[in-house]
Amino acid sequence: MNKSNLLAVSAIFVLNACSTVNQPVEREYLDLVGNKEVVEKYWVVERKVAPEYPAEAGKNNISGCVAFTLLIDGNGKPQNLTVIKSFPGSTFNKKAYEALRKWRWTASESNNQNQPVLTTIQLDFTTQKSVNHAEAYSACVI
């Protein structure tokens, strides 16, 4: 092999090696949607942030809920929040999303690998003088 071919092969090898150094390794997650008790064996809520009540909904005594699927990543942070249910309409979605983004989890003693998990969380919004209590109860099972 002549010097120019050897140099070209070496350059390709070096460039290829450099291109893979900073690529993140995707970790597999456990799909624990609908298994809240099992989620608690992996992650313990460290910080819960209560959502603000939307002013218009509070003024009109509207109750409701927002349910999300989300990934608790290896650092105990919520990722990929997706609304899977909201009542009534999207009334509470923004405030629920803002609050849930601030939640944090700590790995349980048995989760020493910080195993990411996919789970669901529902945030409920209720007022004492709710004008839609029956509907909200039925839709959200509050």
N, CA, C and O atoms as CSV, one atom per row, in Angstrom:
chain,resi,resn,atom,element,x,y,z
A,1,MET,N,N,0.863,-1.170,0.000
A,1,MET,CA,C,0.000,0.000,0.000
A,1,MET,C,C,0.906,1.227,0.000
A,1,MET,O,O,1.826,1.327,0.811
A,2,ASN,N,N,0.640,2.160,-0.913
A,2,ASN,CA,C,1.501,3.342,-0.963
A,2,ASN,C,C,1.132,4.321,0.144
A,2,ASN,O,O,0.105,4.177,0.808
A,3,LYS,N,N,1.985,5.312,0.327
A,3,LYS,CA,C,1.826,6.259,1.441
A,3,LYS,C,C,0.528,7.042,1.345
A,3,LYS,O,O,-0.101,7.289,2.374
A,4,SER,N,N,0.099,7.442,0.161
A,4,SER,CA,C,-1.119,8.247,0.036
A,4,SER,C,C,-2.354,7.420,0.384
A,4,SER,O,O,-3.279,7.938,1.009
A,5,ASN,N,N,-2.387,6.153,-0.006
A,5,ASN,CA,C,-3.512,5.293,0.364
A,5,ASN,C,C,-3.531,5.039,1.868
A,5,ASN,O,O,-4.589,5.063,2.496
A,6,LEU,N,N,-2.365,4.797,2.436
A,6,LEU,CA,C,-2.259,4.578,3.874
A,6,LEU,C,C,-2.704,5.815,4.642
A,6,LEU,O,O,-3.393,5.705,5.656
A,7,LEU,N,N,-2.316,6.983,4.166
A,7,LEU,CA,C,-2.711,8.240,4.791
A,7,LEU,C,C,-4.220,8.437,4.689
A,7,LEU,O,O,-4.849,8.864,5.657
A,8,ALA,N,N,-4.809,8.135,3.541
A,8,ALA,CA,C,-6.250,8.281,3.343
A,8,ALA,C,C,-7.021,7.343,4.271
A,8,ALA,O,O,-7.994,7.756,4.902
A,9,VAL,N,N,-6.594,6.092,4.357
A,9,VAL,CA,C,-7.254,5.126,5.233
A,9,VAL,C,C,-7.129,5.562,6.690
A,9,VAL,O,O,-8.098,5.463,7.444
A,10,SER,N,N,-5.977,6.035,7.094
A,10,SER,CA,C,-5.769,6.510,8.460
A,10,SER,C,C,-6.659,7.706,8.762
A,10,SER,O,O,-7.243,7.783,9.844
A,11,ALA,N,N,-6.771,8.633,7.827
A,11,ALA,CA,C,-7.606,9.821,8.018
A,11,ALA,C,C,-9.069,9.431,8.171
A,11,ALA,O,O,-9.771,9.966,9.029
A,12,ILE,N,N,-9.527,8.502,7.345
A,12,ILE,CA,C,-10.916,8.047,7.439
A,12,ILE,C,C,-11.160,7.384,8.792
A,12,ILE,O,O,-12.189,7.628,9.422
A,13,PHE,N,N,-10.237,6.558,9.238
A,13,PHE,CA,C,-10.361,5.888,10.527
A,13,PHE,C,C,-10.452,6.903,11.663
A,13,PHE,O,O,-11.310,6.780,12.537
A,14,VAL,N,N,-9.574,7.903,11.654
A,14,VAL,CA,C,-9.555,8.930,12.702
A,14,VAL,C,C,-10.839,9.741,12.673
A,14,VAL,O,O,-11.430,9.985,13.725
A,15,LEU,N,N,-11.287,10.166,11.498
A,15,LEU,CA,C,-12.517,10.952,11.390
A,15,LEU,C,C,-13.724,10.145,11.848
A,15,LEU,O,O,-14.602,10.671,12.532
A,16,ASN,N,N,-13.769,8.893,11.481
A,16,ASN,CA,C,-14.872,8.034,11.889
A,16,ASN,C,C,-14.883,7.856,13.405
A,16,ASN,O,O,-15.947,7.911,14.021
A,17,ALA,N,N,-13.742,7.648,14.002
A,17,ALA,CA,C,-13.649,7.493,15.456
A,17,ALA,C,C,-14.083,8.763,16.165
A,17,ALA,O,O,-14.771,8.696,17.183
A,18,CYS,N,N,-13.693,9.918,15.646
A,18,CYS,CA,C,-14.065,11.199,16.264
A,18,CYS,C,C,-15.558,11.446,16.163
A,18,CYS,O,O,-16.141,12.044,17.067
A,19,SER,N,N,-16.183,11.007,15.098
A,19,SER,CA,C,-17.601,11.287,14.909
A,19,SER,C,C,-18.476,10.505,15.879
A,19,SER,O,O,-19.627,10.886,16.092
A,20,THR,N,N,-17.981,9.438,16.468
A,20,THR,CA,C,-18.801,8.646,17.383
A,20,THR,C,C,-18.558,8.967,18.848
A,20,THR,O,O,-19.278,8.461,19.709
A,21,VAL,N,N,-17.571,9.790,19.154
A,21,VAL,CA,C,-17.213,10.063,20.545
A,21,VAL,C,C,-18.336,10.744,21.312
A,21,VAL,O,O,-18.625,10.341,22.439
A,22,ASN,N,N,-18.978,11.756,20.749
A,22,ASN,CA,C,-19.940,12.561,21.486
A,22,ASN,C,C,-21.389,12.160,21.260
A,22,ASN,O,O,-22.295,12.886,21.671
A,23,GLN,N,N,-21.628,11.039,20.626
A,23,GLN,CA,C,-22.997,10.623,20.410
A,23,GLN,C,C,-23.547,10.012,21.691
A,23,GLN,O,O,-22.936,9.107,22.260
A,24,PRO,N,N,-24.723,10.511,22.160
A,24,PRO,CA,C,-25.279,9.979,23.402
A,24,PRO,C,C,-25.745,8.536,23.222
A,24,PRO,O,O,-26.210,8.143,22.152
A,25,VAL,N,N,-25.610,7.776,24.268
A,25,VAL,CA,C,-26.089,6.405,24.253
A,25,VAL,C,C,-27.514,6.423,24.777
A,25,VAL,O,O,-27.768,6.881,25.891
A,26,GLU,N,N,-28.445,5.923,23.972
A,26,GLU,CA,C,-29.830,5.894,24.402
A,26,GLU,C,C,-30.027,4.737,25.370
A,26,GLU,O,O,-29.628,3.605,25.096
A,27,ARG,N,N,-30.649,5.037,26.510
A,27,ARG,CA,C,-30.913,4.007,27.506
A,27,ARG,C,C,-32.324,3.493,27.318
A,27,ARG,O,O,-33.249,4.254,27.033
A,28,GLU,N,N,-32.470,2.224,27.477
A,28,GLU,CA,C,-33.794,1.626,27.431
A,28,GLU,C,C,-34.568,2.058,28.673
A,28,GLU,O,O,-33.996,2.198,29.754
A,29,TYR,N,N,-35.861,2.266,28.509
A,29,TYR,CA,C,-36.691,2.598,29.658
A,29,TYR,C,C,-37.688,1.472,29.890
A,29,TYR,O,O,-37.996,0.697,28.984
A,30,LEU,N,N,-38.181,1.397,31.108
A,30,LEU,CA,C,-39.234,0.444,31.436
A,30,LEU,C,C,-40.576,1.118,31.215
A,30,LEU,O,O,-40.790,2.232,31.691
A,31,ASP,N,N,-41.472,0.471,30.511
A,31,ASP,CA,C,-42.811,1.000,30.296
A,31,ASP,C,C,-43.679,0.561,31.473
A,31,ASP,O,O,-44.132,-0.583,31.535
A,32,LEU,N,N,-43.901,1.485,32.401
A,32,LEU,CA,C,-44.687,1.194,33.600
A,32,LEU,C,C,-45.995,1.970,33.610
A,32,LEU,O,O,-46.552,2.238,34.674
A,33,VAL,N,N,-46.486,2.332,32.434
A,33,VAL,CA,C,-47.755,3.046,32.328
A,33,VAL,C,C,-48.841,2.192,32.986
A,33,VAL,O,O,-49.007,1.017,32.659
A,34,GLY,N,N,-49.566,2.796,33.907
A,34,GLY,CA,C,-50.636,2.099,34.606
A,34,GLY,C,C,-50.172,1.270,35.794
A,34,GLY,O,O,-50.985,0.573,36.403
A,35,ASN,N,N,-48.903,1.324,36.139
A,35,ASN,CA,C,-48.361,0.557,37.268
A,35,ASN,C,C,-47.698,1.485,38.282
A,35,ASN,O,O,-46.494,1.393,38.522
A,36,LYS,N,N,-48.484,2.374,38.872
A,36,LYS,CA,C,-47.943,3.374,39.792
A,36,LYS,C,C,-47.153,2.747,40.945
A,36,LYS,O,O,-46.113,3.270,41.346
A,37,GLU,N,N,-47.649,1.634,41.471
A,37,GLU,CA,C,-46.960,0.989,42.592
A,37,GLU,C,C,-45.563,0.520,42.184
A,37,GLU,O,O,-44.623,0.593,42.975
A,38,VAL,N,N,-45.434,0.042,40.955
A,38,VAL,CA,C,-44.133,-0.431,40.479
A,38,VAL,C,C,-43.201,0.752,40.240
A,38,VAL,O,O,-42.006,0.659,40.519
A,39,VAL,N,N,-43.733,1.868,39.724
A,39,VAL,CA,C,-42.920,3.072,39.509
A,39,VAL,C,C,-42.261,3.488,40.812
A,39,VAL,O,O,-41.091,3.868,40.830
A,40,GLU,N,N,-43.014,3.415,41.905
A,40,GLU,CA,C,-42.503,3.828,43.211
A,40,GLU,C,C,-41.374,2.927,43.715
A,40,GLU,O,O,-40.665,3.296,44.652
A,41,LYS,N,N,-41.200,1.761,43.111
A,41,LYS,CA,C,-40.068,0.901,43.458
A,41,LYS,C,C,-38.787,1.380,42.777
A,41,LYS,O,O,-37.685,0.993,43.167
A,42,TYR,N,N,-38.942,2.230,41.752
A,42,TYR,CA,C,-37.789,2.766,41.029
A,42,TYR,C,C,-37.492,4.220,41.393
A,42,TYR,O,O,-36.333,4.606,41.544
A,43,TRP,N,N,-38.543,5.015,41.530
A,43,TRP,CA,C,-38.366,6.458,41.742
A,43,TRP,C,C,-39.285,6.957,42.841
A,43,TRP,O,O,-40.439,6.542,42.942
A,44,VAL,N,N,-38.752,7.861,43.670
A,44,VAL,CA,C,-39.504,8.482,44.759
A,44,VAL,C,C,-39.581,9.975,44.456
A,44,VAL,O,O,-38.572,10.608,44.143
A,45,VAL,N,N,-40.792,10.532,44.551
A,45,VAL,CA,C,-40.945,11.962,44.282
A,45,VAL,C,C,-40.153,12.746,45.317
A,45,VAL,O,O,-40.362,12.595,46.521
A,46,GLU,N,N,-39.253,13.575,44.841
A,46,GLU,CA,C,-38.428,14.424,45.701
A,46,GLU,C,C,-39.037,15.818,45.790
A,46,GLU,O,O,-39.036,16.442,46.851
A,47,ARG,N,N,-39.556,16.298,44.662
A,47,ARG,CA,C,-40.149,17.635,44.634
A,47,ARG,C,C,-41.410,17.605,43.777
A,47,ARG,O,O,-41.374,17.284,42.589
A,48,LYS,N,N,-42.534,17.953,44.424
A,48,LYS,CA,C,-43.807,18.114,43.727
A,48,LYS,C,C,-44.106,19.598,43.685
A,48,LYS,O,O,-43.957,20.299,44.686
A,49,VAL,N,N,-44.521,20.068,42.549
A,49,VAL,CA,C,-44.911,21.463,42.411
A,49,VAL,C,C,-46.394,21.487,42.059
A,49,VAL,O,O,-46.812,20.930,41.044
A,50,ALA,N,N,-47.179,22.135,42.908
A,50,ALA,CA,C,-48.613,22.245,42.651
A,50,ALA,C,C,-48.847,23.233,41.514
A,50,ALA,O,O,-48.215,24.288,41.468
A,51,PRO,N,N,-49.740,22.901,40.608
A,51,PRO,CA,C,-50.005,23.821,39.498
A,51,PRO,C,C,-50.796,25.040,39.960
A,51,PRO,O,O,-51.592,24.966,40.896
A,52,GLU,N,N,-50.562,26.149,39.291
A,52,GLU,CA,C,-51.392,27.335,39.515
A,52,GLU,C,C,-52.769,27.050,38.932
A,52,GLU,O,O,-52.901,26.349,37.928
A,53,TYR,N,N,-53.789,27.602,39.576
A,53,TYR,CA,C,-55.144,27.457,39.048
A,53,TYR,C,C,-55.346,28.546,38.011
A,53,TYR,O,O,-55.158,29.721,38.324
A,54,PRO,N,N,-55.720,28.201,36.796
A,54,PRO,CA,C,-55.947,29.241,35.790
A,54,PRO,C,C,-57.008,30.227,36.277
A,54,PRO,O,O,-58.062,29.818,36.763
A,55,ALA,N,N,-56.734,31.501,36.147
A,55,ALA,CA,C,-57.611,32.548,36.685
A,55,ALA,C,C,-59.047,32.419,36.188
A,55,ALA,O,O,-59.988,32.497,36.978
A,56,GLU,N,N,-59.216,32.225,34.909
A,56,GLU,CA,C,-60.565,32.150,34.333
A,56,GLU,C,C,-61.332,30.941,34.874
A,56,GLU,O,O,-62.521,31.042,35.178
A,57,ALA,N,N,-60.659,29.809,34.992
A,57,ALA,CA,C,-61.307,28.606,35.526
A,57,ALA,C,C,-61.663,28.799,37.000
A,57,ALA,O,O,-62.726,28.364,37.442
A,58,GLY,N,N,-60.788,29.443,37.753
A,58,GLY,CA,C,-61.070,29.714,39.157
A,58,GLY,C,C,-62.242,30.658,39.325
A,58,GLY,O,O,-63.117,30.440,40.162
A,59,LYS,N,N,-62.250,31.710,38.521
A,59,LYS,CA,C,-63.332,32.700,38.580
A,59,LYS,C,C,-64.681,32.058,38.254
A,59,LYS,O,O,-65.708,32.433,38.818
A,60,ASN,N,N,-64.665,31.098,37.347
A,60,ASN,CA,C,-65.908,30.443,36.919
A,60,ASN,C,C,-66.182,29.126,37.647
A,60,ASN,O,O,-67.097,28.389,37.281
A,61,ASN,N,N,-65.378,28.830,38.688
A,61,ASN,CA,C,-65.554,27.610,39.485
A,61,ASN,C,C,-65.580,26.336,38.641
A,61,ASN,O,O,-66.447,25.479,38.812
A,62,ILE,N,N,-64.626,26.231,37.739
A,62,ILE,CA,C,-64.509,25.069,36.858
A,62,ILE,C,C,-63.495,24.093,37.457
A,62,ILE,O,O,-62.403,24.499,37.853
A,63,SER,N,N,-63.848,22.823,37.522
A,63,SER,CA,C,-62.937,21.765,37.964
A,63,SER,C,C,-62.550,20.913,36.769
A,63,SER,O,O,-63.249,20.893,35.756
A,64,GLY,N,N,-61.433,20.209,36.891
A,64,GLY,CA,C,-61.001,19.351,35.798
A,64,GLY,C,C,-59.707,18.639,36.118
A,64,GLY,O,O,-59.300,18.545,37.276
A,65,CYS,N,N,-59.066,18.137,35.075
A,65,CYS,CA,C,-57.829,17.380,35.256
A,65,CYS,C,C,-57.033,17.347,33.961
A,65,CYS,O,O,-57.548,17.635,32.880
A,66,VAL,N,N,-55.762,16.988,34.102
A,66,VAL,CA,C,-54.898,16.736,32.954
A,66,VAL,C,C,-54.053,15.519,33.304
A,66,VAL,O,O,-53.411,15.485,34.354
A,67,ALA,N,N,-54.053,14.520,32.424
A,67,ALA,CA,C,-53.221,13.329,32.611
A,67,ALA,C,C,-52.143,13.316,31.534
A,67,ALA,O,O,-52.394,13.643,30.373
A,68,PHE,N,N,-50.951,12.935,31.943
A,68,PHE,CA,C,-49.790,12.902,31.049
A,68,PHE,C,C,-49.149,11.520,31.062
A,68,PHE,O,O,-49.218,10.804,32.062
A,69,THR,N,N,-48.526,11.151,29.949
A,69,THR,CA,C,-47.489,10.128,29.996
A,69,THR,C,C,-46.191,10.909,30.004
A,69,THR,O,O,-46.096,11.976,29.396
A,70,LEU,N,N,-45.196,10.381,30.689
A,70,LEU,CA,C,-43.900,11.045,30.738
A,70,LEU,C,C,-42.828,10.030,31.060
A,70,LEU,O,O,-43.091,8.959,31.607
A,71,LEU,N,N,-41.628,10.392,30.709
A,71,LEU,CA,C,-40.469,9.568,31.004
A,71,LEU,C,C,-39.730,10.198,32.175
A,71,LEU,O,O,-39.359,11.370,32.115
A,72,ILE,N,N,-39.513,9.435,33.234
A,72,ILE,CA,C,-38.619,9.875,34.307
A,72,ILE,C,C,-37.243,9.406,33.868
A,72,ILE,O,O,-36.963,8.208,33.838
A,73,ASP,N,N,-36.384,10.366,33.527
A,73,ASP,CA,C,-35.076,10.000,32.978
A,73,ASP,C,C,-34.109,9.566,34.080
A,73,ASP,O,O,-34.465,9.575,35.258
A,74,GLY,N,N,-32.914,9.196,33.708
A,74,GLY,CA,C,-31.916,8.702,34.649
A,74,GLY,C,C,-31.466,9.716,35.679
A,74,GLY,O,O,-30.819,9.361,36.664
A,75,ASN,N,N,-31.811,11.001,35.455
A,75,ASN,CA,C,-31.481,12.060,36.411
A,75,ASN,C,C,-32.672,12.440,37.280
A,75,ASN,O,O,-32.582,13.364,38.089
A,76,GLY,N,N,-33.793,11.728,37.116
A,76,GLY,CA,C,-34.985,12.022,37.907
A,76,GLY,C,C,-35.768,13.215,37.409
A,76,GLY,O,O,-36.512,13.835,38.169
A,77,LYS,N,N,-35.604,13.543,36.133
A,77,LYS,CA,C,-36.316,14.679,35.546
A,77,LYS,C,C,-37.366,14.178,34.560
A,77,LYS,O,O,-37.163,13.164,33.893
A,78,PRO,N,N,-38.507,14.901,34.469
A,78,PRO,CA,C,-39.543,14.491,33.524
A,78,PRO,C,C,-39.170,14.880,32.090
A,78,PRO,O,O,-38.702,15.991,31.838
A,79,GLN,N,N,-39.383,13.959,31.169
A,79,GLN,CA,C,-39.117,14.195,29.756
A,79,GLN,C,C,-40.321,13.719,28.947
A,79,GLN,O,O,-41.106,12.890,29.407
A,80,ASN,N,N,-40.452,14.251,27.747
A,80,ASN,CA,C,-41.463,13.787,26.783
A,80,ASN,C,C,-42.881,13.806,27.360
A,80,ASN,O,O,-43.626,12.841,27.193
A,81,LEU,N,N,-43.259,14.891,28.033
A,81,LEU,CA,C,-44.600,15.000,28.590
A,81,LEU,C,C,-45.612,15.067,27.451
A,81,LEU,O,O,-45.505,15.905,26.556
A,82,THR,N,N,-46.594,14.174,27.501
A,82,THR,CA,C,-47.628,14.118,26.477
A,82,THR,C,C,-48.983,14.052,27.158
A,82,THR,O,O,-49.220,13.177,27.991
A,83,VAL,N,N,-49.876,14.975,26.808
A,83,VAL,CA,C,-51.225,14.969,27.372
A,83,VAL,C,C,-51.985,13.790,26.776
A,83,VAL,O,O,-52.064,13.643,25.557
A,84,ILE,N,N,-52.545,12.951,27.648
A,84,ILE,CA,C,-53.345,11.823,27.174
A,84,ILE,C,C,-54.822,11.987,27.533
A,84,ILE,O,O,-55.682,11.294,26.990
A,85,LYS,N,N,-55.105,12.916,28.459
A,85,LYS,CA,C,-56.493,13.200,28.824
A,85,LYS,C,C,-56.532,14.583,29.442
A,85,LYS,O,O,-55.665,14.945,30.238
A,86,SER,N,N,-57.543,15.354,29.070
A,86,SER,CA,C,-57.734,16.647,29.732
A,86,SER,C,C,-59.217,16.979,29.732
A,86,SER,O,O,-59.930,16.744,28.756
A,87,PHE,N,N,-59.659,17.529,30.848
A,87,PHE,CA,C,-61.056,17.914,31.009
A,87,PHE,C,C,-61.118,19.175,31.839
A,87,PHE,O,O,-60.403,19.298,32.833
A,88,PRO,N,N,-61.961,20.115,31.448
A,88,PRO,CA,C,-62.695,20.211,30.184
A,88,PRO,C,C,-61.800,20.797,29.089
A,88,PRO,O,O,-61.161,21.830,29.289
A,89,GLY,N,N,-61.762,20.164,27.988
A,89,GLY,CA,C,-60.915,20.618,26.886
A,89,GLY,C,C,-59.478,20.780,27.346
A,89,GLY,O,O,-58.952,19.935,28.071
A,90,SER,N,N,-58.850,21.853,26.929
A,90,SER,CA,C,-57.446,22.104,27.299
A,90,SER,C,C,-57.322,23.185,28.377
A,90,SER,O,O,-56.262,23.791,28.530
A,91,THR,N,N,-58.395,23.424,29.117
A,91,THR,CA,C,-58.451,24.488,30.123
A,91,THR,C,C,-57.247,24.504,31.061
A,91,THR,O,O,-56.715,25.574,31.360
A,92,PHE,N,N,-56.812,23.344,31.524
A,92,PHE,CA,C,-55.767,23.262,32.543
A,92,PHE,C,C,-54.412,22.794,32.003
A,92,PHE,O,O,-53.451,22.680,32.764
A,93,ASN,N,N,-54.329,22.524,30.703
A,93,ASN,CA,C,-53.113,21.918,30.140
A,93,ASN,C,C,-51.841,22.716,30.402
A,93,ASN,O,O,-50.842,22.158,30.854
A,94,LYS,N,N,-51.868,24.005,30.124
A,94,LYS,CA,C,-50.649,24.812,30.240
A,94,LYS,C,C,-50.135,24.842,31.678
A,94,LYS,O,O,-48.948,24.618,31.916
A,95,LYS,N,N,-51.014,25.114,32.628
A,95,LYS,CA,C,-50.595,25.204,34.034
A,95,LYS,C,C,-50.141,23.844,34.565
A,95,LYS,O,O,-49.197,23.768,35.351
A,96,ALA,N,N,-50.807,22.778,34.139
A,96,ALA,CA,C,-50.395,21.440,34.564
A,96,ALA,C,C,-49.016,21.107,34.004
A,96,ALA,O,O,-48.166,20.572,34.717
A,97,TYR,N,N,-48.796,21.419,32.740
A,97,TYR,CA,C,-47.501,21.156,32.099
A,97,TYR,C,C,-46.380,21.927,32.797
A,97,TYR,O,O,-45.322,21.371,33.091
A,98,GLU,N,N,-46.624,23.212,33.057
A,98,GLU,CA,C,-45.605,24.045,33.713
A,98,GLU,C,C,-45.219,23.486,35.083
A,98,GLU,O,O,-44.043,23.491,35.446
A,99,ALA,N,N,-46.196,23.009,35.837
A,99,ALA,CA,C,-45.916,22.464,37.174
A,99,ALA,C,C,-45.176,21.133,37.082
A,99,ALA,O,O,-44.186,20.921,37.782
A,100,LEU,N,N,-45.651,20.244,36.228
A,100,LEU,CA,C,-45.062,18.911,36.145
A,100,LEU,C,C,-43.625,18.943,35.632
A,100,LEU,O,O,-42.827,18.078,35.992
A,101,ARG,N,N,-43.286,19.912,34.812
A,101,ARG,CA,C,-41.901,20.059,34.330
A,101,ARG,C,C,-40.933,20.328,35.486
A,101,ARG,O,O,-39.737,20.065,35.365
A,102,LYS,N,N,-41.446,20.851,36.608
A,102,LYS,CA,C,-40.601,21.190,37.757
A,102,LYS,C,C,-40.479,20.047,38.770
A,102,LYS,O,O,-39.706,20.148,39.723
A,103,TRP,N,N,-41.230,18.971,38.573
A,103,TRP,CA,C,-41.143,17.837,39.491
A,103,TRP,C,C,-39.775,17.184,39.367
A,103,TRP,O,O,-39.142,17.226,38.313
A,104,ARG,N,N,-39.329,16.576,40.473
A,104,ARG,CA,C,-38.071,15.837,40.479
A,104,ARG,C,C,-38.248,14.553,41.285
A,104,ARG,O,O,-39.001,14.506,42.257
A,105,TRP,N,N,-37.534,13.519,40.856
A,105,TRP,CA,C,-37.560,12.224,41.513
A,105,TRP,C,C,-36.151,11.833,41.927
A,105,TRP,O,O,-35.170,12.268,41.325
A,106,THR,N,N,-36.065,11.007,42.961
A,106,THR,CA,C,-34.807,10.425,43.406
A,106,THR,C,C,-34.918,8.919,43.204
A,106,THR,O,O,-35.955,8.319,43.489
A,107,ALA,N,N,-33.855,8.322,42.718
A,107,ALA,CA,C,-33.860,6.872,42.526
A,107,ALA,C,C,-34.016,6.178,43.875
A,107,ALA,O,O,-33.401,6.578,44.864
A,108,SER,N,N,-34.834,5.147,43.906
A,108,SER,CA,C,-34.998,4.378,45.140
A,108,SER,C,C,-33.720,3.593,45.416
A,108,SER,O,O,-32.853,3.474,44.551
A,109,GLU,N,N,-33.615,3.066,46.618
A,109,GLU,CA,C,-32.425,2.288,46.983
A,109,GLU,C,C,-32.230,1.094,46.057
A,109,GLU,O,O,-31.100,0.701,45.768
A,110,SER,N,N,-33.339,0.519,45.594
A,110,SER,CA,C,-33.229,-0.652,44.718
A,110,SER,C,C,-32.947,-0.273,43.261
A,110,SER,O,O,-32.666,-1.146,42.440
A,111,ASN,N,N,-33.019,1.018,42.937
A,111,ASN,CA,C,-32.776,1.489,41.565
A,111,ASN,C,C,-31.388,2.119,41.474
A,111,ASN,O,O,-31.257,3.295,41.136
A,112,ASN,N,N,-30.366,1.345,41.773
A,112,ASN,CA,C,-29.009,1.896,41.777
A,112,ASN,C,C,-28.454,2.144,40.375
A,112,ASN,O,O,-27.368,2.705,40.232
A,113,GLN,N,N,-29.183,1.736,39.349
A,113,GLN,CA,C,-28.779,2.008,37.965
A,113,GLN,C,C,-29.515,3.222,37.390
A,113,GLN,O,O,-29.318,3.574,36.227
A,114,ASN,N,N,-30.363,3.861,38.206
A,114,ASN,CA,C,-31.170,5.009,37.760
A,114,ASN,C,C,-31.937,4.682,36.479
A,114,ASN,O,O,-31.897,5.428,35.500
A,115,GLN,N,N,-32.632,3.554,36.512
A,115,GLN,CA,C,-33.393,3.055,35.372
A,115,GLN,C,C,-34.510,4.030,34.996
A,115,GLN,O,O,-35.394,4.280,35.815
A,116,PRO,N,N,-34.498,4.590,33.777
A,116,PRO,CA,C,-35.593,5.454,33.339
A,116,PRO,C,C,-36.897,4.650,33.219
A,116,PRO,O,O,-36.879,3.471,32.869
A,117,VAL,N,N,-38.022,5.305,33.514
A,117,VAL,CA,C,-39.318,4.639,33.399
A,117,VAL,C,C,-40.328,5.552,32.713
A,117,VAL,O,O,-40.282,6.774,32.855
A,118,LEU,N,N,-41.230,4.937,31.974
A,118,LEU,CA,C,-42.354,5.629,31.361
A,118,LEU,C,C,-43.545,5.415,32.269
A,118,LEU,O,O,-43.831,4.284,32.662
A,119,THR,N,N,-44.247,6.488,32.609
A,119,THR,CA,C,-45.356,6.386,33.549
A,119,THR,C,C,-46.448,7.391,33.187
A,119,THR,O,O,-46.324,8.131,32.211
A,120,THR,N,N,-47.503,7.408,33.974
A,120,THR,CA,C,-48.572,8.392,33.818
A,120,THR,C,C,-48.764,9.127,35.137
A,120,THR,O,O,-48.592,8.566,36.220
A,121,ILE,N,N,-49.125,10.390,35.012
A,121,ILE,CA,C,-49.443,11.212,36.187
A,121,ILE,C,C,-50.634,12.083,35.819
A,121,ILE,O,O,-50.697,12.645,34.726
A,122,GLN,N,N,-51.579,12.184,36.752
A,122,GLN,CA,C,-52.734,13.052,36.552
A,122,GLN,C,C,-52.719,14.151,37.602
A,122,GLN,O,O,-52.533,13.887,38.790
A,123,LEU,N,N,-52.914,15.377,37.157
A,123,LEU,CA,C,-53.046,16.519,38.061
A,123,LEU,C,C,-54.508,16.953,38.038
A,123,LEU,O,O,-55.081,17.188,36.974
A,124,ASP,N,N,-55.103,17.058,39.228
A,124,ASP,CA,C,-56.507,17.428,39.361
A,124,ASP,C,C,-56.637,18.875,39.802
A,124,ASP,O,O,-55.825,19.384,40.575
A,125,PHE,N,N,-57.669,19.522,39.298
A,125,PHE,CA,C,-57.984,20.907,39.629
A,125,PHE,C,C,-59.425,20.917,40.131
A,125,PHE,O,O,-60.346,20.606,39.377
A,126,THR,N,N,-59.624,21.274,41.402
A,126,THR,CA,C,-60.976,21.287,41.958
A,126,THR,C,C,-61.214,22.563,42.759
A,126,THR,O,O,-60.297,23.132,43.351
A,127,THR,N,N,-62.458,22.989,42.760
A,127,THR,CA,C,-62.877,24.117,43.591
A,127,THR,C,C,-64.044,23.649,44.455
A,127,THR,O,O,-64.765,22.721,44.090
A,128,GLN,N,N,-64.222,24.300,45.598
A,128,GLN,CA,C,-65.299,23.899,46.498
A,128,GLN,C,C,-66.675,24.153,45.895
A,128,GLN,O,O,-67.611,23.391,46.137
A,129,LYS,N,N,-66.799,25.205,45.123
A,129,LYS,CA,C,-68.101,25.558,44.544
A,129,LYS,C,C,-68.161,25.197,43.064
A,129,LYS,O,O,-68.728,25.938,42.261
A,130,SER,N,N,-67.587,24.079,42.714
A,130,SER,CA,C,-67.481,23.668,41.319
A,130,SER,C,C,-68.853,23.578,40.655
A,130,SER,O,O,-69.775,22.950,41.176
A,131,VAL,N,N,-68.965,24.216,39.501
A,131,VAL,CA,C,-70.219,24.169,38.742
A,131,VAL,C,C,-70.282,22.923,37.859
A,131,VAL,O,O,-71.334,22.613,37.299
A,132,ASN,N,N,-69.177,22.215,37.733
A,132,ASN,CA,C,-69.145,21.020,36.884
A,132,ASN,C,C,-68.602,19.808,37.649
A,132,ASN,O,O,-67.926,18.952,37.081
A,133,HIS,N,N,-68.911,19.755,38.940
A,133,HIS,CA,C,-68.349,18.696,39.785
A,133,HIS,C,C,-68.667,17.299,39.254
A,133,HIS,O,O,-67.767,16.465,39.147
A,134,ALA,N,N,-69.920,17.032,38.922
A,134,ALA,CA,C,-70.311,15.692,38.470
A,134,ALA,C,C,-69.571,15.304,37.192
A,134,ALA,O,O,-69.085,14.181,37.063
A,135,GLU,N,N,-69.491,16.239,36.256
A,135,GLU,CA,C,-68.799,15.954,34.992
A,135,GLU,C,C,-67.303,15.739,35.221
A,135,GLU,O,O,-66.705,14.824,34.655
A,136,ALA,N,N,-66.705,16.597,36.060
A,136,ALA,CA,C,-65.273,16.470,36.346
A,136,ALA,C,C,-64.992,15.163,37.077
A,136,ALA,O,O,-64.008,14.485,36.782
A,137,TYR,N,N,-65.842,14.810,38.019
A,137,TYR,CA,C,-65.657,13.560,38.757
A,137,TYR,C,C,-65.706,12.371,37.806
A,137,TYR,O,O,-64.885,11.457,37.889
A,138,SER,N,N,-66.677,12.397,36.906
A,138,SER,CA,C,-66.823,11.305,35.945
A,138,SER,C,C,-65.646,11.236,34.972
A,138,SER,O,O,-65.131,10.152,34.697
A,139,ALA,N,N,-65.223,12.379,34.457
A,139,ALA,CA,C,-64.142,12.419,33.464
A,139,ALA,C,C,-62.781,12.143,34.087
A,139,ALA,O,O,-61.909,11.545,33.456
A,140,CYS,N,N,-62.605,12.583,35.327
A,140,CYS,CA,C,-61.282,12.518,35.957
A,140,CYS,C,C,-61.180,11.480,37.065
A,140,CYS,O,O,-60.077,11.159,37.507
A,141,VAL,N,N,-62.299,10.956,37.515
A,141,VAL,CA,C,-62.359,10.050,38.654
A,141,VAL,C,C,-61.635,10.688,39.835
A,141,VAL,O,O,-60.735,10.097,40.433
A,142,ILE,N,N,-62.055,11.913,40.153
A,142,ILE,CA,C,-61.462,12.684,41.256
A,142,ILE,C,C,-61.984,12.138,42.577
A,142,ILE,O,O,-61.616,12.637,43.640
